[in-house]
Amino acid sequence: MHPFDRFTPNAKLALQIAEQEAKNMKSNYIGTEHLLLGLLSIPKSLGFSIFTGAGVTQENVRILLKSMKTPSIEGKHIKHGLSTYLHNVIEQSVITAHKFRHANVGTEHLLHSLVSTGKNAATILLEQMQVEPEDL
């Protein structure tokens, strides 16, 4: 079984978009900030609804990313092209889905893991938008 077989089409798409976002930004890794953009790219997903309900938009994330003067905290810790932060988020999303007895990992599990696995680039961006990760 492939590790992503249990991911919903939207969750897989969010990860694919994250990869493309990283390439577009000429990043040497795929990080949580890229996943945040990926989740904000799928309007019919639960993750999108939760983020936009809190006022988080792709435009706001992009503006903040461009204004950041220092590189992401995630660029120093890379494993197989993923930041270790994103790697942990993906692993945790599988655990979360299993914990709730969900057969598949959806965007909501990715979102939950993104905001609950500690400080990362995505949570820093959310805090800069005055969105408390634990409130999502």
NORRA-V154145 format. One record per residue. N is the residue number from 1. RES is the residue in one letter. SS is DSSP state (~ for helix, > for strand, _ for the rest). OMEGA is omega as a letter, one per 30 degrees, with the letter a starting at -180 (* if undefined). BURIAL is + if it has 16 or more other C-alpha atoms within 10 Angstrom, else -. Layout:
N/RES/SS/OMEGA/BURIAL, N/RES/SS/OMEGA/BURIAL
This chain:
1/M/_/l/-, 2/H/_/a/-, 3/P/_/a/-, 4/F/_/l/-, 5/D/_/a/-, 6/R/_/l/+, 7/F/>/l/+, 8/T/_/l/-, 9/P/~/l/-, 10/N/~/l/+, 11/A/~/l/+, 12/K/~/a/+, 13/L/~/l/+, 14/A/~/l/+, 15/L/~/l/+, 16/Q/~/l/-, 17/I/~/l/+, 18/A/~/l/+, 19/E/~/l/+, 20/Q/~/l/+, 21/E/~/l/+, 22/A/~/l/+, 23/K/~/a/-, 24/N/~/l/-, 25/M/_/a/-, 26/K/_/l/-, 27/S/_/l/+, 28/N/_/l/-, 29/Y/_/l/+, 30/I/>/a/+, 31/G/_/a/+, 32/T/~/l/+, 33/E/~/l/+, 34/H/~/l/+, 35/L/~/l/+, 36/L/~/l/+, 37/L/~/l/+, 38/G/~/l/+, 39/L/~/l/+, 40/L/_/a/+, 41/S/_/a/+, 42/I/_/a/+, 43/P/_/a/-, 44/K/_/a/-, 45/S/_/l/+, 46/L/~/l/+, 47/G/~/l/+, 48/F/~/a/+, 49/S/~/a/+, 50/I/~/a/+, 51/F/~/a/+, 52/T/~/l/-, 53/G/~/l/-, 54/A/_/l/+, 55/G/_/l/-, 56/V/_/l/+, 57/T/_/l/+, 58/Q/~/a/+, 59/E/~/l/-, 60/N/~/a/-, 61/V/~/a/+, 62/R/~/l/-, 63/I/~/l/-, 64/L/~/l/-, 65/L/~/l/+, 66/K/~/a/-, 67/S/~/a/-, 68/M/_/a/-, 69/K/_/a/-, 70/T/_/l/-, 71/P/_/l/-, 72/S/_/l/+, 73/I/~/a/-, 74/E/~/a/+, 75/G/~/a/+, 76/K/~/a/-, 77/H/_/a/-, 78/I/>/l/+, 79/K/>/l/-, 80/H/_/l/-, 81/G/_/l/-, 82/L/>/l/+, 83/S/>/l/+, 84/T/~/l/+, 85/Y/~/l/+, 86/L/~/l/+, 87/H/~/l/+, 88/N/~/l/-, 89/V/~/a/+, 90/I/~/l/+, 91/E/~/a/-, 92/Q/~/l/+, 93/S/~/l/+, 94/V/~/l/+, 95/I/~/l/-, 96/T/~/l/+, 97/A/~/l/+, 98/H/~/a/-, 99/K/~/l/-, 100/F/_/l/-, 101/R/_/l/-, 102/H/_/a/-, 103/A/_/a/-, 104/N/_/l/+, 105/V/>/a/+, 106/G/_/l/+, 107/T/~/l/+, 108/E/~/l/+, 109/H/~/l/+, 110/L/~/l/+, 111/L/~/a/+, 112/H/~/a/+, 113/S/~/l/+, 114/L/~/a/+, 115/V/~/a/+, 116/S/~/a/+, 117/T/_/l/-, 118/G/_/a/-, 119/K/_/l/-, 120/N/_/a/+, 121/A/~/a/+, 122/A/~/a/+, 123/T/~/l/+, 124/I/~/l/+, 125/L/~/l/+, 126/L/~/l/+, 127/E/~/l/-, 128/Q/~/l/-, 129/M/_/a/+, 130/Q/_/l/-, 131/V/_/l/+, 132/E/_/a/-, 133/P/~/a/+, 134/E/~/l/-, 135/D/~/a/-, 136/L/_/*/-
